[in-house]
Structure formats: C-alpha cells, structure tokens
Amino acid sequence: MIITAIYTIGVLSALYAALLAPERASTAIMASGLINGIATILLVIFIDPKLSVIADDVVNQRGSYNKLKTMSLMMVTSRFLGTILAQFLFIWGARYIAWFTKFIV
C-alpha cells in the first residue's frame, strides 16, 4: 500500500514542487524519478520476490491456487488503498522534491 502511494505521487508531486520552488522548476519537474526510483527499489525488494515464488509454486503444483488468488485480491486492494493514502503524502512528496532540488542544481 505504501509503495503504491509513493508511485502515485511521483509525477504530480514533481509538478507541484515546481510551484513550490519556481527558481528550480525545470529541475523539480524532471525529478519525479527521485520518488519513483525509491518506489521501484522497495517494490523489487519487498513485493516482487514473494509474488513470484507464490506464482511459481502454483505453476509447479506445489502451492495453492486459492492462495495465489487471495494474494492477487490483496494486491488489488492494497493498490486501491495506496492510491487513497497517496492523497495524504502528495504535499510531503512535493516538499521533498523541492528540498532535494537545492542539491541538484
């Protein structure tokens, strides 16, 4: 849920950061990768390996299809809730990008 929230705010926070720091607007707009990069790393470390193992177990008939279906439903629900959570993290993400652009320029 948190990782989805981070992904959701990436681009919009960068655009809003351009308004917060107009002197570094072009840098802020291009910095959405800062947030999306963090989300990608978290996704690769925490989510993808577990889902891959569960799916592989089902394909090789070592795991339960119901467990995979439950996990898929849980992922859809967490994506939805993560998008709602993103509304609360949006301003924080914009401030983070605006702050970080001080060190890039």
C-alpha positions as CSV (number, residue, x, y, z in Angstrom):
1,M,0.0,0.0,0.0
2,I,2.8,2.4,0.9
3,I,4.8,1.6,-2.2
4,T,1.7,2.2,-4.4
5,A,1.2,5.5,-2.6
6,I,4.8,6.5,-3.4
7,Y,4.4,5.6,-7.1
8,T,1.1,7.5,-7.3
9,I,2.6,10.8,-6.0
10,G,5.7,10.7,-8.1
11,V,4.8,12.8,-11.2
12,L,2.2,15.0,-9.6
13,S,4.5,15.9,-6.6
14,A,7.2,16.9,-9.1
15,L,4.8,19.2,-10.9
16,Y,3.7,20.7,-7.6
17,A,7.3,21.1,-6.4
18,A,7.9,23.3,-9.5
19,L,5.4,25.7,-8.0
20,L,7.0,25.5,-4.5
21,A,10.4,26.2,-5.9
22,P,9.9,28.3,-9.1
23,E,13.6,29.1,-9.5
24,R,14.3,25.4,-9.8
25,A,11.1,24.5,-11.7
26,S,12.7,22.6,-14.6
27,T,14.8,20.6,-12.2
28,A,11.8,19.8,-10.0
29,I,9.7,18.6,-12.9
30,M,12.4,16.3,-14.1
31,A,12.9,14.9,-10.6
32,S,9.9,12.7,-10.4
33,G,12.4,9.9,-10.8
34,L,13.6,10.5,-7.3
35,I,10.3,9.3,-5.8
36,N,9.6,6.7,-8.5
37,G,13.1,5.3,-8.0
38,I,12.5,4.8,-4.3
39,A,9.2,3.1,-5.0
40,T,10.8,0.8,-7.6
41,I,13.6,-0.3,-5.2
42,L,11.0,-1.0,-2.5
43,L,8.8,-3.0,-4.9
44,V,11.8,-5.1,-6.1
45,I,12.9,-5.8,-2.6
46,F,9.6,-6.5,-0.8
47,I,6.8,-7.3,-3.2
48,D,8.0,-9.0,-6.4
49,P,10.0,-11.8,-4.9
50,K,7.1,-13.0,-2.8
51,L,4.6,-12.9,-5.6
52,S,7.0,-14.6,-7.9
53,V,7.6,-17.5,-5.5
54,I,3.9,-18.0,-4.9
55,A,3.0,-17.9,-8.6
56,D,5.9,-20.3,-9.4
57,D,4.7,-22.7,-6.7
58,V,1.2,-22.7,-8.2
59,V,2.5,-23.4,-11.7
60,N,4.7,-26.3,-10.4
61,Q,1.7,-27.6,-8.4
62,R,3.4,-27.1,-5.1
63,G,1.2,-24.3,-4.0
64,S,-2.4,-23.5,-3.7
65,Y,-4.3,-21.6,-6.4
66,N,-6.5,-20.2,-3.8
67,K,-3.5,-18.6,-2.0
68,L,-2.4,-17.0,-5.3
69,K,-6.0,-15.7,-5.9
70,T,-6.1,-14.4,-2.4
71,M,-2.7,-12.7,-2.8
72,S,-3.9,-11.1,-6.1
73,L,-7.0,-9.8,-4.5
74,M,-4.9,-8.4,-1.6
75,M,-2.6,-6.7,-4.2
76,V,-5.6,-5.0,-5.9
77,T,-7.0,-3.9,-2.6
78,S,-3.6,-2.5,-1.5
79,R,-3.3,-0.6,-4.8
80,F,-6.6,1.0,-4.2
81,L,-5.9,1.9,-0.6
82,G,-2.4,3.1,-1.6
83,T,-3.9,5.5,-4.1
84,I,-6.1,6.9,-1.3
85,L,-3.1,7.1,1.0
86,A,-1.2,9.0,-1.7
87,Q,-3.6,11.9,-1.2
88,F,-2.0,12.4,2.2
89,L,1.6,12.0,1.0
90,F,1.3,14.3,-2.0
91,I,2.4,17.5,-0.3
92,W,5.2,15.7,1.5
93,G,6.5,14.4,-1.8
94,A,6.4,17.8,-3.4
95,R,8.3,19.3,-0.5
96,Y,10.8,16.5,-0.6
97,I,11.5,17.2,-4.3
98,A,11.6,20.9,-3.8
99,W,14.1,20.5,-1.0
100,F,16.2,17.9,-2.9
101,T,16.5,20.2,-6.0
102,K,18.6,22.6,-3.9
103,F,21.4,20.0,-4.0
104,I,21.0,19.0,-7.7
105,V,21.3,22.5,-9.2
